[in-house]
Amino acid sequence: MERSTGFVLAVDAVTRHVNSARPDAPVRPDPPRPPRLAPTRLAAAAALRRLADRMEPRPARVPTCQS
């Protein structure tokens, strides 16, 4: 009796697990969250952009031929 009950529970668990990967499986939407640290991220991005602009080498000047 114990083995048959375990077998039934195992088959049920495996079936639920396999069916959860199906494309039409039910999906629980994530609750909406406000963006965290948005001002900090924008400030860090601006600072990194300014630093990259300062460190990036300038293109060489093209000599002009005036003859």
Secondary structure, DSSP 8 states (H G I E B T S, - for coil): -HHHHHHHHHHHHHHHHHHTTSTTS----------TTHHHHHHHHHHHHHHHHHHS-----------
